[in-house]
């Protein structure tokens, strides 16, 4: 009974640790991806805004 109780108490600890590590790693990877994608998206938005402004200025105003 002692062995079964100790093994049952040890199992959840072993299961929780790798999950937390995996979550933190995936979270850090998502952060890195977001940081990499943010400037690209910002430049794309600026380009679209500039194109819209240029097209608006170039088009004859009614």
Order of alpha helices (4+ residues) and beta strands (2+ residues): alpha
